[in-house]
């Protein structure tokens, strides 16, 4: 390898060396695998500083022409090796998990995800999802409703809605709330939501700081627990029995804990199906007034009564503006038509609306107009009457199947409304283990653990009858009963016992 250095050239010496070696390689006079002189040897041969040769070799290596090889020194690379060497190194993936705030890493229980995965399996009967369907309703024809809307107000459907929601929808909801015994709220006290879950989030975001205490029923709706956890609230549990939240227990807690919000589902509580008695509603409101604490009354299932109307909402008793009332049509029209509403004191509506603008700007015009159509032509009320009959029949089908197939180790109550039957399991049964055993029978339910803030609840499971036919309900319970009986035969161990929480 003959290299010539011109001392009088303006080209840096290392560039002269690099250029000449490059030409030798590209012309094939230095073939692939040829070994270049060691840096110190070439520097002495050319009469230059070793650093000059190092810089020349670095330029060639950066272009993929040469590379250091252990035990062989610096060698010329072949064409394939050059392409690989010159390719840009793959970027190191960003460690997103390290950027997520710690309290948000486990919002959703792994058990909830497991239930969803099992329910999605082909051939599985899901007794888990409380998802109603309206396609079989003789009173709801969505294609005709949407067709009328497109014919009559096509242009307005594509416009922004007021942040609070359409005025005529809010006025109709105010009228219907008055029929439940509430003093009729002004339309500007009602905020239309993209489902009741949004209302939970807005209220919690507006009223709570991380670490502040929220009084929740035990067990309670898993979606509420997820919202409160996401905002860093401290969850204080109050037991539930067949008459709803035990207000006497709440009173003892509030005597020692600075509670900032009370969350309750008084009608056909999710998951237990209990109905808070009129006496307890009045007592809870009085307790909140005494401690100056707001109540978030979640009435998602209030229209789904199968025997008698539930007691009047707590808002009907409220004279001091302590109750925030949350309603929704998702439980009767299906989750795809996401529409809920929040009734709040005037002082809260503007802050809630401002916060709502940061989330999704405004509610869907199309959904609101569709609901207005269903309210205006009487379809919704006719549908509700049909729903009550149809789902009462499905509830009875589930109760009959449980009675026919379940062993004595499983107990349950008879809900007067709602979408669920709450079951208690005697030892050695454990709802987590039963879930996996049931998956082998191609049936799924929701284990009780997910409804408790402390993660307990292995002694319970929730079954839904909302979206299944009587035949599917019966088959699902038969499969579940087989799993229960098989689990009972396994070696005994200390398990949860019935009675830790009341069965309703």
Secondary structure, DSSP 8 states (H G I E B T S, - for coil): ------TT-SS-HHHHHHHHHHHHHHTTSS-TT-B---HHHHHHHHTS-HHHHHHHHHHHHHTTSEEEETTTEEEE--HHHHHHHHS--------GGGTS-GGGTTSS-HHHHHHHHHHTSTT-EESS------TT-TT--HHHHHHHHHHHHHHHHTS---TT--HHHHHHHHHHHHHTT-----GGGEEEESSHHHHHHHHHHHH--TT-EEEEEES--HHHHHHHHHTT-EEEEEEEETTEE-HHHHHHHHTTS-EEEEEE--SS-TTT-----HHHHHHHHHHHHHHT-EEEEE-TTTT-BSSS-----HHHH-SSS-EEEEEESHHHH-TTS--EEEE--HHHHHHHHHHHHHHHSS--HHHHHHHHHHHHTSHHHHHHHHHHHHHHHHHHHHHHHHHHH--TTEEE---SBSSEEEEEE-TT--HHHHHHHHHHTTEE-EEGGGGSTTS--TTEEEEE-TT--HHHHHHHHHHHHHHHHHHHTS-------TTSS---
